[in-house]
Amino acid sequence: MLEAPPDRGCPACGGRRVLAHAELFALSIAHLDCDAFYAAIEKRDNPALADRPVIVGGGARGVVSTCCYVARTYGVRSAMPMFKARRACPEAVIIKPDMAKYAEVGRAVRRMMLDLTPLVEPLSIDEAFMDLTGTERLHGGPPALTLARLQARVERDLGVTASIGLSHNKFLAKMASDLDKPNGFAVIGKAETLDFLARQPVSMIWGVGKSFTAALERDGVTHVGQLQGMDEKTLAKRHGEMGLRLARLARGEDARAVKPERETKSLSSETTFDADVSDVQRLEDVLWELCEKVSARMKTSGFEGRVVTLKLKTADFKTVTRRRTLHEPANLARTAFAAARPLLHETAAGKAYRLIGVGFSDLTMAGANPSADLFGDAVRKMEAQEKAIDALRDKFGRDAVRAGRALRLRRD
């Protein structure tokens, strides 16, 4: 658990809605992270859930997408298998994710951030970095005040809360946003950086997972302060490039700029079955539906991809991936299915799987490839057909148009 800087909070009452910090008005790099985002939206839309433990996630065989803070008191955590979450909190209200609803709220939060600065770097649907350097005159106050107003606006207008971290670089801003959740506002200044980091466990450094933490502990390193006292060359010799990264972050050094656009590397869709599936025909039917879903996302985002990836997870949680490179970038459902179907048959025969997924990667903007016209009328015909189907679904819902394969899946 992160340890907060000692001088946070109101010196008079100890409350955390007011901050007293020597550098409060000198810092401008922020990280905003919505609190228990999916669960918060569900509670907003159903006030009867306000004091109930809420888990948003898949079926009995899926994982927890997110859970509210009440559920967390029972030990429920994001990415926990649903059967463990149900066992930890039998009283929980389980809600299937509504990604379209969550994305709409996420876009609204993003627009509020962009009202303040064009330097917004999204990390996910509910969190982003912001750089408010030089915005004092525009907003009539320092970034800290502007961010406090944003935090209040998100809660007032959207009915969800967000926690904000403010510091002098991205690494520390993101760390600060975790210090005072939910609905918190935490600051890590330059003067306190080394002392603050020295008290933290090495596992709090981004990229230091369980295995790397164990490797460092075998060397006797458990806290960041120990890394601060180690020679950079020694760390590099022991851990390569990651050793150099450890040395920099242990001192709170992060020169990365807030980039308005983050490169999207892939788009995918997957589903976890309630019971393991070994029937290849059944897997193929589900694969088709996933191809339609990821194709719709690709078209909406304006991307085409050159690589199609099939993902399968076995009953014992082993992940299998297979890839096929296309002749030309594409975003059509039928193109994805044509590439992934043979991979499925090569891999799945005689085996049972708990999860299947499909995705596009090696993305480019749609229409950026002039040689696509070489494929002639066949591709243009498929594009026109899928465009017409997408338009009908946008207007009347996903069930308005279904392929024969999908209809068979629904009957089953």
N, C-alpha and C positions, 0 to 999 in steps of 0.2 A: 504493500500500500504506500502511496506517495505521502510524504510528510510535507505539510504546508509551511511556507515561510513564517517565522514567528511574529512578524509585525503586521499581520493581516487583521482586518476587522475594525470596528469602531472602538476606540480606546475608552470610551465612556461606558458603553453597555455590552461590548463584546459581540454585538450583532454583526452579521455578515452581509447585510444589504448595503452597508456603507464601508468604504475602504479608506484607510489612512496609509499612504505609502509615499515615500520621498520622491519616487520617480513616476508617480501615477500620470502626470500630465506630460511626460517626456517620451512615452512609449507609443508605438503606432502599429505593431504587427500583432494581429489577433487571430484566434481560432474560435469559431462558433460551432457548438455541437448541441443539437437538439437532444432533450432528455427522454430516454425510453420512447423514442419517436413513434413507432407504430402503436404501442400500447397507449401512449398519451392521446393519440388521435382517436382510438377506439373509446377511451374514457370520455373524451370531449363529446363524442357523438352519442354516448349512452351514459348519462349522469348516474344511472343506477350502479354503474361499475366503479364509481369514484373510490370507494374504500375496499374494493375487492382485489384479490390477487389476479392479475390478468397476464396470460401468456399468449403471444401471437406466434403461431408456428404451424407446421404440417401435421399430418396424422400421427398415429401412434408410432410409426416408423420414421417420422421426420425429425427435424431438429428445431430448437427454439430460435425464432427469428429475433425476437426481443421480448422482454418481460418488464412489467412495471416494478417500481421500487418496493411495493408491498410483497410481490412474489420473490424479490431478491432476498428479503429477510428470511425466506424459507430455504435459501441456498440455490435457487434457480438462477441460471446464467444463460446468456446468449450462446448459441451453438451447442448447447447441451442436448443430447438425445431426448426426444419427447417422453419416452418411457421413464427416464430418470427424473425429468421435470415433474411428471404426474405423480411419481412416487414421493418426491420431495414435498410437493404441495398438492395434495388430493383435492383441496377446496378451490383450486384455480379455475377461472373461466378461460377456456381454450377458444381462441378465435383464429380462423383461417385468414392468412394475409390478403389484404386488398391493395395490391401494389399500385393500381391506377389511382386510388384515393390518396395513398401516401405520396405518390409522385406529384400530385397536384399541390399538396401542402408544401412539399419540398421546393417546388418551383416558386411558390409564393414567398417562401423565406428567401430564396435566392434573389428574387426581384427586389426585396427590401434591402438586401446587402448591396446590390448593384445601384440602388438609389444613392448610396453613400460613397462608393468608389468603384471605378471600373476594374480595379485590381482585386478580383475575387477568384480564388482557385478552389474549385470544388474537389472534395475528396470522396464524397458519397452523396446519397440522396438527402442526408440530413446534417452534413458538416462541410465546412469550408474555411480556408484561410482568407484573411483580408489584410490589405496594406492601406492604412489611412494616412500615410505620411503626406504632409502638406495640405490637409483638408480642413485645417482650423478655421481659416477665413470663410470657406464655403459653408461650413456647418455652424459657425458661430461658437466654437468651443473646441477643446482638445479631443483627440480620438477617444479617450476614456469616457467622456460625457456623451459623445456621439454613439458609442457602443452601448452605454446604459440606456439611452433612448431607444435604440434598436431592440434591445432585449425586452423592454417594456412593450414595444409595439408588436413584437412577435406574439407575446402572451395575450395582449388585448385584442388584436385583430384575428389571430389564427387559433387561439385557444390552446396552445402548447407552450412549453417553456424551453428555454435554451440556456446553456452555460457558456460563458465566455472566458477565454484565457488571453491575457495581454502581456506582451513581453517585447524583447528586442530582436527576436528571430523566430522562425517557424517552429523549430524543435521545442523551444521553451514555451511558446504560446500554446502549442497543442498539449504539452504537459500541464500547463496551468489550467486549461479548461477541464481537466479531470479532478482538480483539487477540491472543488466545493459543490459538486453535483448533489441534487438538481437545482436548477435556477441560480447557479452561482456566478460569481465574477471574481476571478483570481488574477493576481499580478506577480510576475517574477522579474525583478529589476536587474540591471547590470551589476550593481554593487553586491548583491546577495547571491549571484549565480553560483559561484564556486562553493560557497558554504551550503547552499540549498542542495546542490547536486551531490555533494560529498556524503550527505545523509541517506541518499536513496539507494535501494538495492540495484545491482547491475541489470536485473531483469526489466527495469523501467526504460532502458534505452531501446528505442525502436530497432527491431531486427535481432534483438537478443532473445531468442526463444528458449524453450525448456532445455534442449540439448546443449546450446551454447552456454546457457547459464550453468549447467552441470559441468561443462568443460572448464569454465572460469573458476567454479568452486573447487574443482580438483587442483587448480593452481593456487588455491587459497584466497581467491578474489571474490568477495561477496557484495561489496559496496563500491559505489562510484568513486568515493574518496580514495580508495586503493588504486584505482586506475589513474587518478590524477597524479599519484606519486610515482607512476611507472614511466620509464623512458619510452618514447614513441617508437624508437627502433626495436626495442625489445618486444613491444606489442605487435609490431609489423612482422617480426621474425616468427613469432608464435602463431599469429592469426591472419597473416597476409593483409589484404586490403581492408578486411573487417577490423583488423587491429588498428590501422591508421584511423579508421572511422571512429572506433572506440575512443582513441586518444583525443580526437577533436570534440566529440560530443560530451565526453567526461568533463571538458573545460567549458562546455556551453557554447562551442563555436559552430555556427551554421550559417554559411554564406548564401544559401539558396534564396532566390527572389520569389516573391509571390507571383505566380504565372497565371494570367487570366484564363488561359485555355490549357487544360490537361489532356494529353494525348490519350484517346480511347484506343486501347490495344485489341479488345475483343468484345463481342456481345454473345451471350449464350442463354439458353433456357434449359431447365432440368426439372425432374420430378422424382420424388421418393415414393415407392409403392408401400401400401399397407402390409402386403405379404410378398415375399420373394417371388419373382416371375422368371420362369425358365422357358415358357412358350415363345418361340421366336416370332410367331405371327402377332402375338399380343405386344411384344416389344416393338415390332415394326409399326403397329398402329399408333402406339404412344409416340414413337419417333416422328411420325408424320405430324402429329399435333404440335410437337415441340418445334419442328421445322417451320410450321406456320407461325408460331408465336415469335420465334427469333427473327424470322423474315419480316414480320410486321414492325418489330423494334428497329431493325436495320433500315427499313424504308423511312420510318418516322425520323430517325436520327440522320438520314442522308448518307449512309455508309454503304459501301460494297466491300466484300472480303475475298481474299484469294485462297484462304485455307479454311476447310471445314473440319471440325473436330468432333468425334464421337466420344462420349464419356460414359463409362459403366462403373458401378460399384458393386462388388460381390457381397454375398451374405456375411462374410467375415471382414467387411469394411475395407477391402483392398480396392484401390481405384485403378481402372484400366482406361487408357486413352489411345485413340487411333486417329490419325490425321490423313487428309487427302488434299493435295494442292490442285486448284482448278486451273484450267487453261487461261481463263480471264476472271477478274473480280466480278462477283455477283452478289445479289441479295434476295434472290427468289427462293420460295419455299421448295419448289420442285427441284431446283438445282442443289440445294442443301440435302434434300432427301436422296437424290440420285447419287450423291457422293457418299453419304453416311450409310445408306442401306447395305451396300456390299461389305462395308467395314463391320456392320452389325452381324451379318451372316458369317463372316470369317472368324469373328470373335466369340459370339454368343452361343453357338450350338452346344447343347448338352449342359449348360451351366445356368445357375440361378442368380438373379441380380436384384438388388434392393433399390437401385437408382439408375436412371438413364438420363443423359443430357446431350445436347448438340449445340454447337456454336460456330460463328465465323470469327476469323482473326486475320492478321495482316491487312488491316482495314485501309481503305482510301475513300475519298469523297465520291459519291455516286456521280457518274458521268465524266469522271476525270480520265477515263481510258478510251481514247478515240478509236482503238482497234476493235472495240466491241461491235461496231457495225459490220465487221467481217462475218459475223455469225448470222446475219440476215434476218429473214422474216420469222423464223422459228422462235428465236429469242424475243423478238418484239411482240409476237403473238402471246407468248407466255406472260410477258410484262403487262400487256394490255388486259389479259384475263385476270391476273392477280390484282392489278390496280382496280378493276371493276369490283372484284370480291371485297377488297379492302374498303372501298367506298361504301358498299352496302353494309358491311359490318360496323363501320364508323357511325352510320345513320341508324341502324336497327339492332345492333348488338352482334356479338360473336356468333350466336346460334342462327343468325339469319341465313347464312350460307355455310353448308358443311359438305365436305367430300364424302363419297360413299364409304371410304375407309374410316372416317371419323364417326359416321353414323353407326357403323358396326361396333366401334369402340363404345359408344354410348349405350347400345343395347346390351353389351356384355356387362 
